[in-house]
Amino acid sequence: MQITSSSFKAYDIRGIVPAALNEPMAQALGKAFGTVALRQGLKTVAVGRDGRLSGPALSTALVQGLVAAGVDVIDVGMVTTPMLYFAASTLCDSGIQVTGSHNPKDYNGFKMVLGGKAIYGQDIQELRSIMEAESWVLQDGGRVRNISVDAPYRDRIVGDVKLKRPMKIVVDSGNGIAGASAPAIFRALGCEVIELFSQVDGNFPNHHPDPSKPENLADVIRTLQTTDAEIGFAFDGDGDRLGVVTKEGNVIYADRQIMLFAQDVLQRVPGGTILFDVKCTQRLAPFIEAAGGKPMMYKTGHSLIKAKMKEVDSPFSGEMSGHLFFKERWFGFDDGTYAGCRLAEILSAHADVSAVLNALPTSYSTPELNVPCAEGEPHRVVTQLQVQAKFAAPAKVSDIDGLRVDWPDGFGLIRGSNTTPVLVLRFEGHTEAALHRIETEMMALLKTVKPDAQIQAAAH
């Protein structure tokens, strides 16, 4: 079978419809995934899809492939990715979400859980090999059940999260799938909700559903400034990431959200290990230590973080891109709605929500910056940089994921994206002068390996 190998990414499968992803490809994935599942003694797979226009056709074909392999399918319909993970944590232990996440509207993809583990890396390449060779094993016996997880998911959150007082919030779902569930869950907790773009529409007519890009938060900021709402939440296309905006329009990026969440969780799990990725602020590790936790910097990637969390028994972890993973009181998967509810719970204990958020340690930093590259080039560049980088003390070099150099007054990061052919850069300084110095030094180093490097502002 001819398939587009570049669609098989580090953490998931994604590509343009119908050139890279289409119904025959989705059906083949179902056959391959079903074959691997049954080989491991796993007989049931949950399937969900987000609000993309190509979702119904790809989902139908995927289910046909799974059934042909002899697997029982629980079809949970149109849901957020976290709701699919919820199904794969409560109804069975494997699942596939048909989702393009935050990619442009002509994209779609597949996020997969097998036997309770997010599959990534070599496991995804194994599926590709089976599909290419058509070496799947087909058998009778697979059947489909349609089960809604809407009520159990909502009830589980509402039973867990308790607000100290009612709050008035803005929720911007960006016409993504979170609009079908998140506002109602916040209302069930006792929030008054001003909804923006809750209508699920795969054309994304208002703005792109990616809260890590500041331009996509303009509507939330405007609404906060013209109403008496206290805080704004924004979700990405498939609902697994959270964006947070204060009353004054300040974006509280996830590395600062992690501080607040870690502080809260560590009160109940003293000494817990809190994971965060290499893109996070230098201010985070000391904050976690002060709250009684063990900070651990790790690679970027939701699948990688989830696997490491199991290994080190982390009660909570997070990524700069807005993926937040609660094991304490929850299931350990990334969930924008649940994270928003937990944040509301923490903030509801305070009269002045903005004061709490604005008091979190901060620095001068760039947003995530991207340097476009040829396919396959980013990781070659990073490997060369790791070999060539020579920094004098007190600089500390980490090569856990790309090249991160920490100075006493800030850090610089250059890493290869695992999802698109770009280098991901981020710079931070305790002062504007430090930020400028670090950015200048790191860019000069990059240009020794890639002289044509040009930054374009981007995210995730």
N, C-alpha and C positions, 0 to 999 in steps of 0.2 A: 504494500500500500504506500502511495506517495503522500507524505505529510511534511508540513513545514517545521523543520527541526528547531528553528529559532523561537518557535512558540513555547517550547518546553523550557521554562525558566527555572531559577533556583528554588522558588517556593511554590510555584503553581504553573498552570498552563494558561497562556493568554495570547491573543492575536486578533487580526482584523477579520471580520466576517464579510463575505464568505471566502475570501482568498485563502486565509490560513485555517480558520475554524468554520466548519460547515456540518451538515447533518451526517454524512458518511463518516467524517472524522469523529464526531461525538459518539456515534454508535460504536465505532471501533474502540474508542476509549472505554465505553461501558463494558465491552467484551473483555478488554485487557484488564481493567480494574476488577471485574467480576472473577476472572481467572485467578488473579493474585489473591483476592479476598478468600475464595474457596480453598486455595492452597494452604492458607493460614487457618482454615477452620472457621472463617467468618461468613455467615450465611445471609446477613441482612445489611442493606445499605440505604441510608436516607438520602433523598435527592431534593434540593431546593433550587430556586432561581431568583435573581434580583429583577428589577423592573425594566431591563433592557429589551428593546424591540425584538432582538433575535433570541431572547430567552426561551419562549415557549417551544420553538422548533428544535433548538439544541437540546433542551431538557427532555423532550419527547424521544428524540433519537438516542440520547444517553440512556434513558430508562429501557428502551428496546434492547440496547446492547447488554445492559446488566442482566435483564431477564433471559436473554439468549444464552448467557453464560451460566444460567441456573441459579441466579441470586434473587432473593426476595427484596423488593424495593418498597420503602415507605416514602411516598411522594408527599412532601409537606407544602408544595405549591410555591407561591411567590412570597418570599421571606427575606429578612436580612441574613447575611452570612452568619452572625452570631446565633440566630434562631435555628439555622441548619446545624451549627455546632451543638446547640442545646438538644436538638433531636438526636444527634449522634452521641450525646452524653446521657440521655435518659431513655430513649426508645430502643437504641441499638448502639454499637460502638464504632460505626463507620459511616461516612457520608461524603457527598460531593455537592458543592454549591456551584451553580452556573452563574458566574459573575464576571463583569469587566472591571469591578472595583471602581477606581477613580479615573480609569482611562477614558479617552474620547468615545463618543457614542457609537462609533462603528466597530469598536472592540468588544470582545467578550472573552470568557475564560472559565477555568475550573479550579476551585480550591478544594483540596481533598484531605480527608481524615481516614485512616485505616487502623482499626483495632485500637482506637483511642489516641493515636499519634498523628499529628500533622505530617503528611509525607512531603519530602523535599529532596533536592539533590539527586543522588544516585537512584532513589526509588522512582522518581519521576522519569529519569532516563530509561529505567527498566520498562516502564509502561510504554514509552516510545518504541523501544526495541521490539516488544511484543506486537505493537500495532504495525510497525514496518514489515515484520516477518509474517504477520497474520498468524502468529503461533498461539493464539488463545485456544482455550478448551471450552467447547459449547456443550450444554446439556439441558435437558428439560427440567421443569420443576419450579422455575422462577415465577413469582406472582407479584402483583402490584396492589398495595393498599394506599388509599389517600387518608392521611391523618393530619389534622390541623394542630399545630403547637402554639397557636396564638394565645389561647387562654392559659394553658399550663405555664408558658413562658412569663406572661404578665403576672400571674398569681405568684410565681416563684420570686419575682423581683419585689412585688408589693408586700409579700410576706417577710422579706428580708430587710428592706430599706425603710427606715423610720425617720421622718423629718421632725425637727424640734418645733417648727412653725411653718405655716404655709408660705410659699415663695411665689413671686411672679417672674416668669422666665420667657425668653424668646427661644423658639426652636426652629432652626432652618434646616430642612431636610434636602434642599437643593433639587427637588423632584426625584430624589433617589428613593429606594425602597424603605428606608427608615420612616418616611412620612406616613406609611400605612400603620405603624405600630407605636413609635416613640411618643408622639404627643399624648396619646391616650394613657400610656403608662405613667407619664409625669403627672397627668391629671389624677390618676388613681392614687398617687402618692400624696395628693393634696396641693399640687402646684396649680397656679393660674397660668395658662399657656397662651402666648401669642404665637400663632403658627405662621411660618413662611414656607411656601412652596412644598406643602405636604402632598399635593397631588402627584402620584407616581407617574412619571412621563419620561420614557427613554430618549426623548429628544433633548432633554435638559434645557428647556426654553429660557430659563431665567439666568442661571449662572452654572458653571461646572461644579459638580458635587465633590470638591476636594478642599477641605477646611485648612489644609496645611499651606495653601496659597492665600496670602492676605487679601488679594483682590476679590476672592470669593466670599469674604466676610463683610463686604460693604453694606449689604442689606441688613445684616444683623446689627451692625454698628449704628446705622441710620435709625433702625427701630428702637434700639436702646436709648438713643438720644431724644427720641420724640414720644416716648411712653414712660411709664413709671416702673417698667420691668427692671429687675435687679441684676440680671446676668443673662448672657446669651450662649446657647449651645448650637453647634453646627455639626452635621454628619456627612460622611463621604457616601459615595454611590451605593455601597453595599452595607453600610451601617456598622463597620467594625472599628471605625476611628472617630475620635471626638475632637472638635475644636471648641475653644472656650474664649469668650470675649467679656471684658468687664463693662460696667455702666459707662465708663469714660471712653470706651472704644479701644482699650489695650488688649492685644492678643496675648493670652497666657499660654505659651507653647507647652507641649507635653512634658518637656524636661522639668518645668516648674510645677506642673500638675503632679508629676511623680513625687515631688517633695512632700506635698500635702497628703497625698494618698499613703506614702510610705510612713509618714509621721503617725497617721491614723491607724494603719494596720499594725505597726510595731508596738502600739500600746497593748494589743492583744496577742501579738506574736513577738515578744522581746527577743532580740538577737537574730531575727530572721535575715536571710540573704535577699537583698533587693537587686535584681539585674536591671541594667540599662544599657543602651547601645552606644557605640563610639561617637555618635553625633551629638550626644547630650552635653549640657553645660558642665564646666569644671566645678561649678558651685554645688553640684548634686552630691558627689561622694561625701564631702564633709558634712553636709546636711543630714544624710542618711546615718552617718556615724554618730552625730550629735543626738539623733532620735533613737539611738540604741540598736541600729541595724548594721549588717555587713554589706557594704556596697560592692558590686561586682560589675565591671564594665565588660560588655560582650559584643559579639557581632550583630550587625543590623539584619533584620529579617524575622517576620512573625513566627515562621516555622522553627527557625534556629533558637529563638528565645524560648518558645514553648518547650522544646526538647531539653534545653539547658535548665529550665525551671524544674522539670521533673527530676533531673539529675541532682540538683542541689537543694531540692525541696523548698523552693522559694514561695513565700506566701503572696507576693505581689511583685510585678515587674512592668517595665514600660519602655516604649521606644519614642524617639524624638518625632517620628512621623504621626504619632497620635494613637498607635496601638497600645492599649493598656490591659494588662492581664491580671485578673484577681483570682487567686486560688483560695485565699481566705474568704469564707462565706459564699464562694462561687465555684466555677468549674475549671478555672485556669486558662480559659480562652479569651481572646480579645473581643471586647464588646463595647461599642460606643454608647449605646443606650444605658447599659448597666453602669458604666463608668460615670456617665452624666448623673445618674441617680445617686451613686455613692458620693459624688462631689456635692450635689444638693444636700445630702444628709449632713456632710461635714459643715457646709456653709450655713445651713439653717440654724446652727447653734450660735450664730453671730448676727448682730443687728446690722453691721456694715460689711457686706460681702466683699466690696471692692477693696476695703482696707486690708482684709485678710490676704487677698490675692496679690495686691500691690506690695505687700510687705515681704513676699518671698524673695530670697536673694536673686540678684540679676547681674548681668554684665552687658557690655556693648558687644553685639554679635551680628553677623550677617545671617540672612535666611539661608536655606539650603541653596547652594549655587551649583549649576551644572555646566560641564564642559563637554560639548558634543564630540563624539568620536566615531570612528568606523566600527562596524560590528567586530567584536573580539579584541578591539584595541585597549579598552579601559584596564583590563587585568594585566595585560603586558606592560602598560605604562606604570601601573602600581608596583609590579614586581621589580622593574628597573629602579624606581624611586626607593624602594626598600633597600636595595643593594647599594645605591649611591648615597643615600642620606647620611650625612655626617653632621651631628649637632653637638656642640660643646656643652658641658654642664653649665647651668643647672637644668638644661632641657632634658626631658625624658621622652624616649621614643617607644611607641607601641605599634606592633604590626599585627595585632589580633584581627583587624579588618581594615586593610589598606594601610595608610601611614598616618598615625596621629602623633603629633609632637606637642607635649605639654611644657610650658614655661611657668614660672611662679605667677605670672600675670596674664595667663591666657593660653589658648591652644589653637592649633591648625590641623585640619583633617583633609586628606585626599584619599578617596576610596573609589573602587569601581562599582557601579550599580549592578545588581544582579537581575534587574528587570528590563533595563533599556541601555543602549550603547552610549552611556555618558559616564564621565567622572563626576563624583559627588564631592563638593568642597564645602567646608564650613569653617569659619574663623570666629574667634571670640577673644576679647581683651577686657581686663578689669577697668581700663581707661580707653578713651578713643585713640590715644596715641599708641597704646599697646596693640589694639586691634589693627591699626594701620601698619605697624611694624611687622606683625605676625603675617598679615595677609601679603604684604610686599615680599617677605622672605620666602613664604611657601610658594607663591606664584613664580618667583625667580627660580626656585628649585624645579617646579613643574616644567618650566620652559626649557630647562637643560635637557629634558627627555622628550617633551612635546612642544617644539618651538611655536607651533600654530595654535596653541591653546587659547580659546576665547570663551569667556564666561557668559552664560545666559542665565538670568535668574529663573529658578524653577523650584519644584518641591517634590519630595518623595520619589 
